[in-house]
Amino acid sequence: MGLGGAGLGGIFGAVSDAEGVAAVEKGLELGMNWLDTSPYYFEAERRMGLALRGVPRDRFYLSSKVGTHRERYQDYSADAAYWSIENSLKVLGVDYLDIALIHDPLPPHLNLALASGGALEALVDLKRQGVIRAIGIGVQSHELIRQAIDSTQLDMVLSVNDYTLLRQSAIRGVCSYARQKGVGVVNGAVLAMGLLSGRDPLGIGTPRWTPPQAEVAAALKVHEWCRHRKVDVLSLALQFSLRQPEFACTLIGASSAEEVEGCFRAACEPISDEIWDELPLFLEGIQVGD
């Protein structure tokens, strides 16, 4: 289980520097030694950098992204990728990244990123120099993930919000293809953007984002099913991903040390075999999308 930066950066609500730094420190303390971030996540890179001051570099793996820096947003050129990686290294206070991902492109953006003079060209060069150690893509579209894999330059992909208790389309749409090509897969947004965090699904959302009603309705059914069986929703949601052998890692988006510790405890909470035996049939009846 790794720690993603969206929450501690403030994407889902206001977070102080102290809270963000404490979240990273708690994650490292509990063994979450992969930290994933992006310049798009407001203050996440800066807060991770603050937390990592004085921490030996071999104690953690670190990834960030290109294409979504707010000063060069949706710029997927090689020049922008060089600029973005240099900026991320400076803000994070490190001299290399373990992984750099092409972040959230639309179809025309990915075409630019994969073409001559695009972001991928820069990432391949930076990998050759040792400035980054691996190359990936993070986007929800399965078609775009497969297109990027076909470049033959990717080491890993980050699938988003498509392997949760509400939907499991990533197995067919991403994992099978990636496995055939020797590319690793990481599962992100396993809590369905907060709908499976244990909070009331009807209260999830921000002024900038409202969850789709179909997902809210399905999440309410999950909560009810868990209530009847006396199983914790957060524990079930996290372990559902952690038990899936197709994923190299599951990322959480906690925004405080308390949330990090809560996810750690939930991941370790015993769940009976009977629950796991009953779950597939229940999930078949509530699937969202394809």
Protein Blocks (a to p, Z undefined) as FASTA:
>chain_A
ZZdfklmnopnoccdfklmmmmmmmmmmnopabccddfklojlmmmmmmmmgopafklpc
cdddehjafklghiabfklmmmmmmmmmmmnopabdfbdcdehiafklmmmmmmghiakl
mmmmmmmnomambdcdddfblklmmmmmmnopafbdcdehiacfkbcklmmmmmmmmmmn
opacddehklgnolanopafklgccfkbccdfklmmmmmmmmmmmmmnopafklmmmmmm
mmpmkbmbdcdfbfbfklmmmmmmmmmpccdfklmmmmmmmmmmmcghZZ
